[in-house]
């Protein structure tokens, strides 16, 4: 995916995000931009990071971890600075969850400091300019243009322009909230088309990543078990924190008071920082758990570390429930994209980062609506369980 296309998508997504948060007000707990600009800025940085990371993942099957670390840093700082009266309606972690998340992050930091790992940011695979794509129908091989076509460019530019125009017209007509669903859907369609369009280009990295995965299969289980051992201090500290909160009423009252501390007006810096850190820890734990369990079960890497970092970074900004919804949306999106790509390109490797990013984008835009759909099912299920137990 070329840089101009990334910039166009970033600009269009920023307009839709501003529309969602501050014009259509689709997210409860976020009010006027003058009061809630910190969370708006954090979400914007997240969206830019998701688009940039997706573009790199499509090109090189890797995610630059500097992007995810930047998103995490901005998320923690902006949540800490966020001092809006509307925030009382924004989802906050349970006191025990906040403490467990902070302790888990502390455990990860301790392990990192003591072991001093030289985390290597995944370097892009060098593409050989003279490498010949494999021949064959639908492979993007000889006889097929491996560069983005004019039609793809026209689609991206036209989609972005239409999207921005719809936002402007809706806001001017005073129908921003009523028409937001259509504009949000168009942004999803544009993102889906951009991922599929960029994925149609054959790259040397397509073959190299498959070979790398095959070469690493013999010790992949040992490596993820090593990752689990590295996570042990964070897990232990999180469990101990939960136990202390459950057994010590005094500790619970002290921690609750610390979270509710407001030095100026409605500003609760401890709660803000803990909200971001607990979202980071929980979303990262979901991704890492998927990686470890499915890699042990399948005997090959089932979920990349870059994707784990991407989930953790998103969790630091929008919270783990949004990331979890996005994760479940990503799989059917990826399947639909792969089925379309089979017409032109056949590769056993699928960069999951772009689809995960698109899933998180959908979950962020439709967060309150999705929860509104899910809550009745959860309530009815709980009622059935209670009646059955009685």
C-alpha positions in Angstrom: 0.0 0.0 0.0 1.6 3.3 -1.1 2.1 6.3 1.2 -0.4 8.5 -0.6 -3.1 5.9 -0.2 -2.2 5.6 3.5 -2.4 9.3 3.9 -5.8 9.5 2.1 -7.2 6.7 4.3 -5.8 8.4 7.5 -7.4 11.7 6.5 -10.8 10.1 5.8 -10.7 8.0 9.0 -9.9 11.1 11.0 -12.9 12.9 9.7 -15.2 9.9 10.4 -13.7 9.6 13.9 -14.3 13.2 14.7 -17.9 12.8 13.3 -18.4 9.7 15.5 -17.1 11.2 18.8 -17.9 14.9 18.7 -20.6 15.4 16.0 -22.8 12.3 16.0 -21.8 11.5 19.7 -22.1 7.8 19.2 -20.0 6.9 22.2 -21.5 7.4 25.7 -19.1 9.3 28.1 -17.6 11.5 25.4 -18.9 15.0 25.2 -17.8 18.3 23.5 -14.5 18.4 21.8 -13.3 21.2 24.1 -13.6 19.0 27.2 -12.9 15.5 25.7 -10.1 16.3 23.2 -7.6 14.0 25.0 -9.5 10.9 24.3 -10.2 12.1 20.8 -6.5 12.6 20.2 -5.7 9.2 21.6 -8.2 7.6 19.3 -6.9 9.5 16.3 -3.3 8.4 17.1 -4.6 4.8 17.4 -6.4 5.0 14.0 -3.3 6.4 12.3 -1.2 3.7 14.0 -3.5 0.9 12.8 -3.4 2.2 9.2 0.3 2.5 9.2 0.9 -0.9 10.9 -1.6 -2.5 8.4 0.2 -1.0 5.4 3.6 -2.4 6.7 2.0 -5.8 7.5 0.6 -6.0 4.0 3.9 -5.2 2.4 6.3 -7.1 4.7 4.3 -9.4 7.0 5.7 -7.6 10.0 4.5 -4.8 12.3 6.8 -2.0 13.4 6.6 -2.2 17.2 7.6 1.5 17.5 4.2 2.3 16.2 2.4 0.2 18.9 4.6 1.6 21.6 3.8 5.1 20.5 0.1 4.4 20.6 0.4 2.9 24.1 2.3 6.0 25.4 -0.2 8.4 23.9 -3.1 6.3 25.3 -1.8 6.3 28.8 -0.9 10.0 28.8 -4.2 11.1 27.3 -6.3 9.0 29.6 -4.4 10.5 32.5 -5.0 14.0 31.3 -8.7 13.4 30.4 -10.7 15.5 32.9 -14.2 15.7 31.5 -17.4 15.7 33.5 -18.8 13.3 30.9 -16.2 10.7 31.8 -18.3 9.4 34.7 -20.5 7.7 32.0 -17.5 6.2 30.2 -16.8 2.6 31.1 -14.2 2.3 33.9 -12.5 -0.9 35.0 -13.5 -2.6 38.2 -11.2 -1.7 41.1 -9.8 -5.2 41.2 -9.3 -5.2 37.4 -7.5 -1.9 37.5 -5.1 -3.1 40.2 -4.5 -6.4 38.5 -3.8 -4.7 35.2 -1.3 -2.3 36.8 0.4 -5.1 38.6 0.6 -7.2 35.4 2.2 -4.2 33.6 4.6 -3.8 36.5 5.5 -7.5 36.2 6.3 -7.1 32.5 8.4 -4.1 33.1 10.4 -5.9 35.8 11.0 -8.9 33.5 12.1 -6.6 30.7 14.5 -4.7 33.0 16.1 -7.8 34.6 16.5 -9.8 31.4 17.3 -6.7 29.3 16.0 -8.3 26.1 17.1 -6.7 22.9 13.7 -6.6 21.3 14.2 -6.4 17.6 11.6 -4.4 15.8 10.5 -6.6 13.0 12.5 -5.4 10.0 10.7 -5.3 6.7 11.6 -8.1 4.3 13.8 -6.8 1.5 11.9 -7.2 -1.7 14.1 -8.1 -4.7 13.3 -5.8 -7.6 14.3 -8.5 -10.0 12.4 -11.3 -8.3 9.9 -12.9 -10.7 6.5 -13.7 -9.3 5.4 -17.4 -9.7 3.5 -18.2 -12.8 0.0 -19.5 -12.8 -3.6 -18.4 -12.9 -4.6 -16.1 -10.1 -1.1 -15.9 -8.8 -0.2 -12.4 -9.8 2.6 -13.8 -11.9 3.9 -13.0 -15.3 1.3 -11.4 -17.5 -0.3 -9.6 -14.5 0.4 -6.2 -13.3 1.9 -6.4 -9.8 1.7 -2.7 -9.2 -1.5 -1.0 -7.9 -3.7 -0.2 -10.9 -5.3 3.1 -11.8 -8.7 1.6 -10.8 -7.5 1.0 -7.3 -6.3 4.6 -7.0 -9.5 5.9 -8.3 -11.5 3.8 -5.8 -9.5 5.0 -2.8 -9.6 8.7 -3.8 -13.3 8.6 -4.7 -14.2 6.7 -1.6 -12.3 9.1 0.7 -13.8 12.1 -1.1 -17.4 10.7 -0.9 -16.9 9.9 2.8 -15.7 13.4 3.7 -18.5 15.0 1.7 -21.1 12.9 3.4 -19.8 13.9 6.8 -19.8 17.6 5.9 -23.3 17.4 4.4 -24.7 15.5 7.3 -23.2 17.9 9.9 -24.4 20.9 7.9 -28.0 19.6 7.6 -28.2 18.7 11.3 -28.6 15.0 10.5 -25.2 13.9 11.7 -26.5 11.4 14.2 -29.3 10.0 12.0 -27.0 9.4 9.0 -23.9 8.3 10.9 -24.6 4.6 10.4 -24.3 5.0 6.6 -21.1 7.0 6.8 -19.6 4.6 9.2 -20.5 1.7 6.9 -18.9 3.5 3.9 -15.7 3.9 5.9 -15.7 0.1 6.6 -16.3 -0.7 2.9 -13.5 1.7 1.9 -11.1 0.1 4.4 -12.0 -3.4 3.3 -11.5 -2.5 -0.4 -8.2 -0.9 0.4 -6.9 -4.0 2.1 -8.1 -6.3 -0.6 -6.8 -4.0 -3.3 -3.3 -3.8 -1.7 -3.3 -7.5 -1.1 -3.7 -8.3 -4.8 -0.1 -7.3 -5.5 2.3 -10.2 -5.5 5.4 -9.7 -3.3 8.5 -11.6 -2.7 7.6 -11.5 1.0 4.6 -13.7 0.3 6.9 -16.7 -0.3 9.5 -15.8 2.2 7.1 -15.6 5.1 5.8 -19.1 4.3 9.3 -20.5 4.2 10.1 -18.8 7.5 7.1 -20.3 9.2 7.9 -23.7 7.9 11.6 -23.4 9.1 10.5 -22.4 12.6 7.9 -25.2 13.1 10.4 -27.6 14.8 10.8 -25.4 17.9 7.8 -23.1 17.8 6.2 -24.9 20.8 9.4 -24.4 22.9 9.5 -20.7 22.0 5.9 -20.0 23.1 6.4 -22.0 26.3 9.4 -19.7 26.9 7.0 -16.7 26.4 4.7 -18.2 28.9 7.5 -18.5 31.4 8.4 -14.9 30.8 4.8 -13.9 31.5 4.8 -15.8 34.8 5.7 -12.8 37.0 3.0 -10.6 35.5 0.4 -13.4 35.9 1.5 -14.0 39.5 1.4 -10.3 40.4 -2.1 -9.9 38.8 -3.5 -12.9 40.7 -2.0 -11.7 44.0 -3.6 -8.3 43.5 -7.0 -9.8 42.8 -6.6 -12.0 45.9 -5.7 -9.0 48.1 -8.6 -7.0 46.8 -11.0 -9.9 47.5 -9.7 -10.6 51.1 -8.7 -7.3 52.5 -11.6 -4.7 52.9 -9.1 -2.1 54.0 -6.9 -2.5 50.9 -10.0 -2.4 48.8 -11.2 0.9 50.3 -7.7 2.4 50.0 -7.4 1.5 46.3 -10.9 2.7 45.5 -10.1 6.0 47.2 -6.9 6.3 45.2 -8.8 5.7 41.9 -11.4 8.3 42.8 -8.9 10.9 43.8 -9.7 14.2 42.1 -7.1 16.9 42.7 -8.9 19.4 40.5 -12.6 19.3 39.6 -13.5 16.1 37.8 -9.9 15.2 36.9 -9.1 11.7 38.2 -5.5 11.1 37.0 -5.0 7.8 38.8 -8.3 6.4 37.4 -7.4 7.6 33.9 -3.9 6.0 33.9 -5.2 2.7 35.4 -8.0 2.6 32.8 -5.4 2.7 30.0 -3.0 0.3 31.7 -5.6 -2.3 32.5 -6.9 -2.1 28.9 -3.4 -2.6 27.7 -2.8 -5.6 30.0 -6.2 -7.3 29.3 -6.2 -6.9 25.5 -2.6 -8.0 25.4 -3.4 -11.0 27.6 -6.2 -12.0 25.2 -3.9 -11.8 22.2 -1.0 -13.6 23.9 -3.3 -16.3 25.2 -4.6 -16.9 21.7 -1.0 -17.1 20.4 0.2 -19.5 23.0 -2.9 -21.9 23.1 -3.3 -22.2 19.3 0.4 -22.4 18.6 0.7 -25.3 21.1 -2.3 -27.0 19.6 -1.4 -26.5 15.9 2.4 -26.8 16.1 3.0 -23.7 14.1 2.8 -20.0 14.8 -0.9 -19.2 14.9 -0.9 -15.6 15.9 2.0 -13.2 15.4 3.6 -11.2 18.2 3.0 -8.0 16.2 -0.7 -8.7 16.3 -0.5 -9.2 20.1 1.2 -5.8 20.4 -1.4 -4.3 18.1 -4.2 -5.6 20.4 -2.5 -4.3 23.5 -2.0 -0.9 22.0 -5.6 -0.7 21.0 -6.6 -1.8 24.5 -4.6 1.1 26.0 -6.8 3.5 24.1 -10.3 2.1 23.6 -10.3 -0.7 26.2 -10.2 -4.4 26.0 -14.0 -5.0 25.4 -13.7 -3.1 22.1 -10.5 -5.0 21.2 -12.2 -8.3 22.0 -15.2 -7.4 19.7 -12.8 -6.4 17.0 -10.8 -9.6 17.3 -14.0 -11.7 16.7 -15.0 -9.5 13.8 -11.5 -9.8 12.2 -11.8 -13.5 11.4 -14.9 -13.3 9.1 -13.5 -10.2 7.5 -10.2 -11.9 6.8 -12.1 -14.9 5.4 -14.1 -12.8 3.1 -11.0 -10.9 1.9 -9.1 -14.2 1.2 -12.0 -15.5 -0.8 -11.9 -12.4 -3.0 -8.1 -12.5 -3.3 -8.2 -16.1 -4.5 -9.4 -14.8 -7.8 -6.1 -13.0 -8.4 -3.5 -14.1 -5.9 -2.8 -17.4 -4.2 -0.7 -17.4 -1.1 -0.8 -19.5 2.0 0.2 -16.5 4.1 -2.3 -14.0 5.3 -1.3 -10.8 7.1 -3.8 -10.6 10.0 -2.9 -7.2 11.2 -5.0 -5.3 8.6 -8.1 -7.3 9.3 -7.6 -7.0 13.1 -7.3 -3.2 12.6 -10.5 -3.1 10.5 -12.3 -5.2 13.2 -11.2 -2.8 15.9 -12.3 0.2 13.8 -15.8 -1.3 13.4 -16.0 -2.1 17.1 -14.9 1.4 18.0 -17.5 3.0 15.7 -20.4 0.7 16.7 -19.3 0.0 20.3 -22.4 1.2 22.0 -24.8 -0.3 19.4 -23.0 -3.7 19.6 -23.2 -3.8 23.4 -26.8 -2.8 23.1 -27.4 -5.8 20.9 -25.4 -8.2 23.2 -26.8 -7.1 26.6 -30.3 -8.5 26.1 -28.8 -11.9 25.1 -26.5 -11.9 28.1 -29.4 -10.9 30.4 -31.7 -13.5 29.0 -28.9 -16.2 29.3 -28.3 -15.2 32.9 -32.0 -15.5 33.6 -32.1 -19.0 32.1 -29.2 -20.1 34.2 -30.7 -18.7 37.3 -34.1 -20.3 36.7 -32.4 -23.6 35.8 -30.4 -23.5 39.0 -33.6 -22.8 41.0 
